[in-house]
Amino acid sequence: MNMSDMKARAEVLSEALPYIRKFKGKTIVIKYGGAAMASEELKRAVISDIVLLSLASIRVVVVHGGGPEINALLERVGIEPRFIDGLRYTDEETMDVVQMVLAGKIGKNLAALIDELGGSAISLCGVDGAMIRAEKCDADYGLVGKIKEIKPEIVKMVLDNGHIPIISTVALGAGTSYNLNADTAASALAVALGAEKLILLTDVRGIMTDPGNNKGFIPRLKLSEVAPLIKNGSVGGGMIPKIECCVEALRRGVPRTHIIDGRIAHSILLELLSKRGVGTMIERD
């Protein structure tokens, strides 16, 4: 390594130090799924970021999805995946597969990878300790739930003992389990835990006013600036539900939220521990 490379690396570390100090002991909720789960290389980059933050005494909570793996298993057992307005219709057979994939395979695999990379994790789902209670959505999506109550004590206990909670979005209902939207669950958990930040990993750079042409990137937004962007049509489509989750978290006490591109290796560290970041940060006025 030449002197120029050594200097560049030293500058990166020195820039990260004040952010590490600032977030030490604070809780950060990360919603992980989609593109960032697509390749083993990206998965290891995301998990190594999470382990590093945890080793720096930052309390990281991971809420994960797993749509592609759910679809793959449904097809293997002969069940056709069905979606209504972008939400998975979840009948009883589909719910069995959702619970098996999320709370079983993905949650346990992520916990094992964290252990392999030097961290410590415990895989949970919303049913454990009655952490997340839900009821049926107003619209008919089958066993898709809306959150009724969150009891974060079990998550706090895991954090207090130095572990990273890996949370699957399966909730406890009256005599049944419910499938939850992972962005919504992450937002609600961030509020319940008094988190410093909510981070949503997506498959786009962040919020853009012209996403079709990959133009108009917005690195920073105030809460009051969000509604006009939606109203005038600058922001639409699948980005709206994600922004709404961020807005809800901000209104209920989370100071800052982030929408970042999970396809960029180490995007979590770049967003949290550098001056420029890589995604869109939305903060209260």
KEKE-3310 file (N, C-alpha, C; in steps of 0.2 Angstrom, whole numbers, plus 5000, padded with zeros to 4 digits):
npx = (5004:5003:5009:4999:4987:4987:4985:4972:4964:4966:4960:4947:4944:4946:4936:4925:4925:4919:4906:4904:4906:4895:4884:4886:4879:4866:4850:4848:4837:4836:4829:4830:4831:4825:4834:4847:4848:4850:4862:4876:4888:4884:4875:4885:4892:4882:4879:4892:4893:4883:4888:4900:4895:4888:4899:4905:4897:4885:4868:4860:4846:4838:4826:4819:4814:4809:4803:4807:4812:4801:4792:4799:4798:4784:4781:4788:4780:4768:4760:4752:4759:4751:4746:4739:4736:4750:4753:4755:4743:4738:4734:4729:4738:4748:4752:4758:4770:4776:4779:4787:4798:4802:4803:4810:4820:4827:4829:4836:4847:4853:4857:4866:4876:4880:4886:4897:4904:4909:4900:4886:4870:4852:4838:4822:4804:4788:4779:4786:4787:4775:4778:4774:4758:4744:4730:4718:4719:4710:4707:4704:4716:4718:4727:4735:4741:4738:4747:4744:4749:4764:4776:4791:4800:4807:4816:4824:4830:4837:4846:4852:4860:4870:4868:4862:4846:4837:4823:4809:4795:4782:4767:4758:4741:4723:4721:4728:4742:4749:4754:4766:4769:4786:4793:4783:4783:4796:4796:4787:4793:4805:4799:4794:4805:4812:4821:4836:4838:4830:4832:4829:4833:4834:4830:4834:4842:4838:4827:4820:4816:4813:4812:4811:4820:4831:4835:4836:4840:4838:4846:4843:4829:4817:4804:4792:4793:4790:4776:4772:4780:4774:4761:4762:4766:4780:4786:4782:4773:4780:4788:4781:4774:4786:4791:4780:4781:4793:4789:4779:4786:4795:4785:4781:4792:4805:4821:4828:4826:4831:4832:4840:4851:4852:4860:4872:4888:4892:4884:4877:4887:4892:4882:4879:4892:4899:4902:4895:4886:4875:4862:4845:4841:4828:4822:4815:4807)
npy = (4994:5011:5027:5037:5029:5025:5037:5041:5031:5033:5046:5043:5035:5044:5054:5046:5044:5055:5053:5040:5042:5050:5042:5032:5021:5024:5019:5011:5008:4996:4993:4979:4971:4965:4971:4972:4959:4951:4946:4936:4943:4957:4955:4950:4962:4971:4965:4965:4979:4981:4973:4980:4992:4988:4983:4995:5000:5004:5002:4991:4987:4975:4974:4963:4958:4947:4944:4938:4925:4920:4919:4910:4898:4896:4894:4882:4873:4874:4884:4899:4915:4929:4946:4961:4978:4979:4973:4957:4945:4935:4920:4905:4895:4901:4910:4900:4897:4910:4912:4901:4904:4918:4919:4907:4902:4914:4923:4915:4912:4925:4928:4918:4922:4935:4930:4923:4934:4940:4946:4946:4939:4937:4929:4934:4934:4944:4937:4932:4933:4941:4952:4960:4964:4962:4966:4962:4969:4983:4983:4969:4958:4945:4936:4948:4960:4974:4984:4983:4984:4987:4979:4982:4977:4964:4966:4976:4970:4960:4969:4975:4965:4964:4959:4958:4961:4952:4954:4946:4949:4944:4944:4943:4938:4937:4921:4918:4921:4935:4942:4955:4971:4975:4988:4996:4989:4991:5005:5007:5000:5007:5019:5014:5010:5021:5026:5033:5034:5028:5017:5013:5001:5001:4998:5009:5025:5034:5047:5054:5067:5064:5050:5040:5044:5044:5055:5071:5069:5070:5074:5078:5081:5091:5087:5095:5097:5086:5082:5092:5087:5075:5079:5086:5077:5074:5064:5048:5032:5017:5023:5031:5024:5020:5033:5037:5029:5034:5047:5044:5039:5050:5060:5054:5054:5050:5056:5057:5050:5038:5034:5023:5016:4999:4992:4997:4993:4993:5004:5008:5011:5022:5031:5034:5036:5046:5063:5066:5056:5043:5042:5048:5059:5061:5073:5080:5096)
npz = (5000:4995:5001:4998:4997:5010:5017:5012:5018:5031:5032:5030:5041:5051:5048:5051:5065:5074:5071:5075:5089:5092:5089:5098:5110:5105:5097:5082:5069:5056:5041:5031:5016:5000:4986:4992:4998:4987:4982:4987:4990:4992:5003:5013:5014:5019:5031:5037:5039:5049:5059:5062:5067:5078:5086:5089:5099:5095:5095:5086:5077:5067:5055:5044:5027:5014:5002:4988:4992:4998:4987:4979:4987:4988:4974:4973:4981:4974:4975:4969:4969:4975:4972:4978:4975:4976:4988:4996:4995:5008:5011:5022:5019:5012:5023:5031:5024:5023:5037:5039:5030:5034:5048:5051:5040:5034:5045:5054:5046:5044:5057:5059:5050:5055:5066:5061:5055:5066:5075:5087:5087:5089:5083:5081:5080:5078:5085:5096:5113:5113:5105:5094:5091:5080:5070:5058:5042:5035:5022:5011:5012:5015:5027:5031:5041:5052:5063:5080:5093:5100:5110:5116:5125:5125:5114:5119:5129:5123:5116:5127:5132:5123:5110:5093:5088:5076:5067:5062:5052:5057:5065:5080:5081:5085:5089:5077:5066:5058:5043:5040:5033:5030:5030:5037:5049:5053:5055:5065:5075:5077:5083:5095:5101:5104:5094:5087:5073:5058:5045:5029:5018:5000:4983:4975:4972:4981:4986:4972:4960:4947:4944:4934:4924:4931:4938:4947:4961:4978:4992:5005:5015:5023:5035:5032:5019:5012:5009:4999:4988:4985:4982:4971:4962:4960:4967:4967:4965:4970:4980:4988:4999:5006:5010:5017:5028:5034:5037:5046:5057:5060:5064:5076:5084:5080:5077:5064:5047:5035:5017:5008:4995:4994:4985:4984:4990:5007:5010:5022:5031:5024:5023:5037:5043:5036:5029:5018:5014:5006:5002:5004:5017:5028:5039:5055:5055)
capx = (5000:5007:5007:4993:4982:4986:4982:4965:4961:4966:4955:4940:4943:4946:4930:4920:4926:4914:4899:4904:4905:4889:4879:4887:4873:4860:4847:4846:4833:4837:4825:4834:4827:4825:4841:4853:4848:4850:4868:4880:4893:4880:4873:4890:4894:4877:4880:4898:4892:4879:4892:4905:4891:4887:4905:4906:4893:4879:4863:4857:4840:4837:4820:4820:4809:4811:4799:4809:4812:4794:4789:4802:4795:4777:4781:4790:4775:4763:4755:4753:4759:4745:4747:4733:4739:4757:4753:4754:4738:4741:4729:4732:4744:4754:4755:4763:4776:4779:4782:4793:4804:4805:4805:4814:4826:4830:4831:4842:4853:4856:4860:4872:4881:4882:4891:4903:4908:4911:4895:4881:4863:4847:4833:4815:4798:4784:4775:4790:4785:4770:4781:4770:4751:4741:4724:4717:4719:4704:4705:4705:4722:4719:4731:4740:4739:4740:4750:4739:4752:4771:4780:4798:4804:4811:4821:4828:4833:4843:4851:4856:4865:4875:4866:4859:4840:4835:4816:4805:4788:4776:4764:4753:4734:4718:4721:4732:4748:4748:4760:4766:4774:4792:4794:4779:4785:4802:4795:4784:4798:4809:4796:4793:4812:4815:4827:4839:4837:4826:4835:4826:4837:4829:4834:4835:4847:4835:4821:4822:4810:4812:4815:4811:4826:4837:4837:4833:4841:4837:4850:4841:4823:4813:4797:4787:4794:4788:4769:4772:4783:4769:4755:4764:4768:4787:4787:4776:4774:4782:4792:4776:4773:4792:4791:4775:4784:4797:4785:4775:4792:4797:4780:4781:4798:4812:4823:4830:4825:4835:4831:4847:4852:4855:4864:4879:4891:4893:4880:4875:4892:4893:4877:4880:4898:4903:4898:4890:4881:4874:4855:4841:4839:4822:4822:4810:4809)
capy = (5000:5017:5033:5040:5025:5025:5043:5041:5027:5037:5051:5039:5033:5050:5056:5042:5045:5059:5050:5034:5045:5053:5037:5027:5019:5025:5014:5013:5002:4995:4988:4975:4967:4967:4971:4971:4952:4948:4943:4935:4949:4962:4952:4951:4969:4974:4962:4967:4986:4980:4970:4985:4997:4985:4983:5002:5001:5007:4997:4990:4982:4973:4971:4960:4955:4941:4942:4933:4918:4917:4917:4904:4892:4896:4891:4875:4869:4874:4890:4905:4921:4934:4953:4966:4984:4979:4969:4950:4942:4930:4915:4901:4891:4906:4912:4895:4898:4916:4911:4897:4908:4924:4917:4901:4902:4920:4925:4911:4913:4931:4927:4914:4926:4940:4927:4922:4940:4943:4949:4941:4940:4933:4929:4934:4937:4948:4933:4930:4938:4945:4958:4964:4962:4964:4964:4961:4975:4985:4980:4961:4955:4939:4937:4953:4963:4981:4984:4986:4986:4984:4978:4982:4974:4958:4969:4980:4965:4957:4974:4976:4960:4965:4956:4962:4958:4951:4953:4944:4953:4940:4947:4939:4940:4933:4915:4917:4925:4940:4945:4963:4975:4976:4995:4998:4986:4994:5012:5006:4998:5013:5023:5010:5009:5028:5025:5039:5034:5023:5017:5009:4999:5000:4997:5015:5029:5038:5050:5058:5070:5061:5043:5037:5046:5044:5062:5075:5066:5074:5071:5080:5084:5092:5084:5099:5097:5079:5082:5095:5083:5070:5082:5089:5071:5073:5058:5043:5025:5013:5027:5034:5020:5021:5040:5038:5026:5038:5052:5042:5038:5057:5063:5050:5055:5048:5062:5056:5044:5038:5030:5022:5011:4993:4989:5000:4990:4997:5010:5009:5015:5028:5035:5035:5038:5051:5069:5067:5051:5041:5042:5053:5059:5066:5075:5085:5103)
capz = (5000:4995:5006:4996:4999:5018:5019:5011:5023:5038:5032:5031:5048:5056:5047:5054:5072:5077:5070:5080:5096:5092:5090:5103:5114:5102:5094:5075:5066:5049:5037:5027:5011:4992:4982:4996:4999:4981:4981:4993:4991:4995:5010:5017:5015:5024:5038:5040:5042:5055:5065:5064:5071:5085:5090:5091:5104:5093:5096:5079:5076:5060:5053:5037:5023:5011:4996:4983:4994:4999:4981:4977:4990:4986:4968:4974:4983:4969:4976:4965:4973:4972:4975:4977:4976:4978:4994:4995:4998:5012:5014:5027:5016:5011:5029:5034:5020:5025:5043:5038:5027:5037:5055:5051:5036:5033:5052:5057:5042:5045:5063:5058:5046:5060:5071:5057:5054:5072:5080:5090:5085:5091:5078:5084:5076:5081:5090:5102:5119:5110:5104:5089:5090:5074:5068:5051:5038:5033:5015:5011:5009:5019:5034:5031:5047:5053:5069:5085:5099:5101:5117:5114:5130:5123:5110:5123:5133:5118:5115:5133:5133:5118:5104:5088:5086:5069:5068:5056:5052:5058:5071:5084:5081:5089:5086:5071:5064:5053:5039:5041:5028:5034:5031:5042:5055:5055:5057:5072:5080:5078:5087:5101:5104:5104:5090:5084:5066:5054:5039:5024:5012:4994:4976:4971:4975:4987:4983:4966:4958:4941:4945:4928:4921:4936:4939:4952:4967:4984:4997:5012:5015:5029:5035:5029:5011:5009:5006:4992:4983:4983:4979:4964:4957:4959:4970:4967:4964:4976:4984:4992:5005:5010:5013:5023:5034:5037:5040:5053:5062:5062:5068:5082:5088:5078:5074:5057:5044:5029:5012:5004:4990:4996:4980:4985:4995:5013:5010:5028:5034:5020:5025:5044:5046:5032:5029:5012:5014:4999:5001:5006:5024:5030:5046:5057:5055)
cpx = (5004:5005:5000:4987:4981:4983:4975:4961:4961:4961:4948:4939:4942:4939:4924:4920:4921:4907:4898:4903:4898:4883:4880:4881:4867:4857:4846:4843:4834:4833:4829:4830:4829:4832:4847:4853:4850:4856:4872:4885:4890:4878:4879:4892:4889:4878:4886:4897:4888:4884:4897:4901:4890:4893:4907:4901:4886:4873:4859:4851:4839:4830:4820:4814:4812:4806:4801:4809:4805:4791:4792:4799:4788:4777:4783:4784:4768:4758:4757:4754:4754:4746:4741:4736:4746:4758:4752:4748:4740:4735:4733:4738:4750:4757:4760:4770:4780:4782:4788:4799:4807:4808:4810:4821:4830:4833:4837:4848:4857:4860:4866:4878:4884:4887:4897:4907:4910:4907:4891:4874:4858:4841:4826:4810:4793:4780:4779:4788:4779:4772:4777:4763:4748:4734:4723:4716:4712:4702:4707:4711:4724:4722:4736:4737:4741:4742:4745:4743:4760:4774:4787:4803:4809:4817:4826:4832:4839:4848:4855:4861:4870:4874:4863:4852:4839:4828:4813:4798:4782:4773:4759:4746:4730:4717:4724:4738:4746:4755:4760:4771:4780:4794:4790:4781:4791:4801:4792:4788:4803:4806:4796:4800:4815:4821:4829:4838:4833:4830:4832:4831:4832:4834:4835:4840:4844:4829:4823:4815:4808:4815:4816:4817:4832:4839:4834:4834:4841:4841:4847:4834:4821:4806:4792:4788:4792:4781:4769:4775:4778:4763:4756:4766:4775:4789:4781:4777:4776:4786:4787:4775:4780:4792:4786:4777:4789:4794:4782:4780:4794:4791:4779:4787:4804:4815:4825:4828:4829:4832:4837:4847:4856:4860:4871:4882:4893:4890:4878:4880:4893:4888:4878:4886:4902:4898:4893:4885:4880:4866:4851:4839:4833:4822:4816:4812:4812)
cpy = (5006:5022:5036:5036:5025:5031:5044:5037:5030:5042:5048:5038:5039:5054:5053:5043:5049:5056:5044:5037:5047:5048:5032:5027:5021:5019:5016:5006:5002:4990:4985:4970:4968:4966:4969:4963:4948:4944:4942:4940:4955:4961:4953:4958:4973:4972:4964:4975:4985:4978:4976:4990:4994:4985:4990:5004:5005:5001:4996:4985:4981:4970:4969:4958:4949:4939:4937:4926:4915:4915:4911:4898:4891:4892:4883:4870:4870:4879:4896:4911:4926:4941:4957:4973:4984:4975:4962:4948:4935:4925:4910:4898:4896:4909:4907:4896:4904:4915:4907:4900:4913:4922:4911:4902:4908:4923:4922:4912:4919:4931:4924:4918:4932:4936:4925:4928:4944:4946:4944:4943:4935:4934:4929:4935:4940:4943:4931:4935:4942:4952:4963:4960:4965:4962:4964:4968:4977:4983:4972:4959:4948:4940:4942:4958:4970:4981:4987:4988:4983:4984:4977:4979:4969:4961:4972:4975:4962:4963:4975:4971:4959:4961:4960:4958:4958:4949:4951:4947:4948:4942:4942:4942:4936:4926:4913:4921:4929:4942:4952:4965:4977:4983:4997:4995:4990:5001:5011:5004:5003:5018:5020:5010:5016:5028:5032:5039:5028:5023:5011:5007:4998:4998:5003:5019:5032:5041:5055:5061:5067:5054:5039:5038:5046:5051:5066:5072:5071:5071:5072:5083:5086:5089:5088:5099:5091:5080:5086:5091:5078:5073:5084:5083:5070:5067:5054:5036:5021:5017:5030:5030:5020:5028:5040:5034:5030:5044:5050:5042:5045:5060:5060:5050:5053:5054:5062:5050:5044:5033:5029:5016:5005:4990:4992:4996:4995:5004:5012:5014:5022:5033:5038:5039:5043:5057:5069:5062:5048:5040:5048:5053:5064:5067:5080:5092:5106)
cpz = (5000:5000:5004:4998:5007:5020:5018:5016:5030:5038:5033:5038:5053:5054:5051:5062:5076:5077:5075:5087:5097:5093:5095:5108:5112:5098:5087:5072:5059:5046:5031:5022:5004:4989:4986:4999:4993:4980:4987:4995:4994:5002:5015:5019:5020:5031:5041:5043:5048:5061:5067:5069:5078:5089:5092:5096:5102:5093:5090:5080:5069:5059:5046:5034:5020:5005:4991:4986:4996:4993:4978:4980:4989:4979:4968:4976:4980:4971:4972:4969:4970:4976:4973:4979:4979:4985:4993:4999:5001:5015:5019:5025:5015:5018:5032:5030:5022:5032:5043:5035:5031:5044:5056:5047:5036:5040:5054:5053:5043:5052:5063:5055:5051:5064:5067:5056:5061:5077:5083:5089:5088:5086:5082:5078:5081:5086:5096:5107:5117:5109:5099:5089:5084:5074:5060:5047:5036:5027:5016:5008:5013:5026:5034:5037:5047:5061:5074:5091:5098:5108:5115:5119:5128:5118:5114:5127:5129:5117:5121:5135:5127:5112:5099:5087:5079:5070:5062:5057:5052:5065:5074:5083:5085:5086:5080:5071:5058:5049:5039:5035:5032:5035:5037:5049:5058:5058:5064:5077:5082:5083:5094:5105:5106:5100:5088:5077:5064:5048:5035:5018:5006:4988:4972:4975:4982:4984:4977:4963:4951:4941:4939:4924:4925:4938:4945:4959:4973:4990:5004:5011:5022:5029:5031:5021:5008:5005:4999:4986:4980:4980:4972:4959:4956:4962:4970:4967:4971:4981:4990:4999:5010:5014:5018:5029:5038:5040:5046:5058:5064:5066:5075:5086:5086:5075:5066:5054:5037:5024:5008:5000:4993:4991:4980:4991:5001:5013:5017:5032:5030:5022:5032:5046:5041:5031:5023:5012:5007:4998:5003:5013:5025:5037:5048:5056:5061)
residu = (MET:ASN:MET:SER:ASP:MET:LYS:ALA:ARG:ALA:GLU:VAL:LEU:SER:GLU:ALA:LEU:PRO:TYR:ILE:ARG:LYS:PHE:LYS:GLY:LYS:THR:ILE:VAL:ILE:LYS:TYR:GLY:GLY:ALA:ALA:MET:ALA:SER:GLU:GLU:LEU:LYS:ARG:ALA:VAL:ILE:SER:ASP:ILE:VAL:LEU:LEU:SER:LEU:ALA:SER:ILE:ARG:VAL:VAL:VAL:VAL:HIS:GLY:GLY:GLY:PRO:GLU:ILE:ASN:ALA:LEU:LEU:GLU:ARG:VAL:GLY:ILE:GLU:PRO:ARG:PHE:ILE:ASP:GLY:LEU:ARG:TYR:THR:ASP:GLU:GLU:THR:MET:ASP:VAL:VAL:GLN:MET:VAL:LEU:ALA:GLY:LYS:ILE:GLY:LYS:ASN:LEU:ALA:ALA:LEU:ILE:ASP:GLU:LEU:GLY:GLY:SER:ALA:ILE:SER:LEU:CYS:GLY:VAL:ASP:GLY:ALA:MET:ILE:ARG:ALA:GLU:LYS:CYS:ASP:ALA:ASP:TYR:GLY:LEU:VAL:GLY:LYS:ILE:LYS:GLU:ILE:LYS:PRO:GLU:ILE:VAL:LYS:MET:VAL:LEU:ASP:ASN:GLY:HIS:ILE:PRO:ILE:ILE:SER:THR:VAL:ALA:LEU:GLY:ALA:GLY:THR:SER:TYR:ASN:LEU:ASN:ALA:ASP:THR:ALA:ALA:SER:ALA:LEU:ALA:VAL:ALA:LEU:GLY:ALA:GLU:LYS:LEU:ILE:LEU:LEU:THR:ASP:VAL:ARG:GLY:ILE:MET:THR:ASP:PRO:GLY:ASN:ASN:LYS:GLY:PHE:ILE:PRO:ARG:LEU:LYS:LEU:SER:GLU:VAL:ALA:PRO:LEU:ILE:LYS:ASN:GLY:SER:VAL:GLY:GLY:GLY:MET:ILE:PRO:LYS:ILE:GLU:CYS:CYS:VAL:GLU:ALA:LEU:ARG:ARG:GLY:VAL:PRO:ARG:THR:HIS:ILE:ILE:ASP:GLY:ARG:ILE:ALA:HIS:SER:ILE:LEU:LEU:GLU:LEU:LEU:SER:LYS:ARG:GLY:VAL:GLY:THR:MET:ILE:GLU:ARG:ASP)
# end
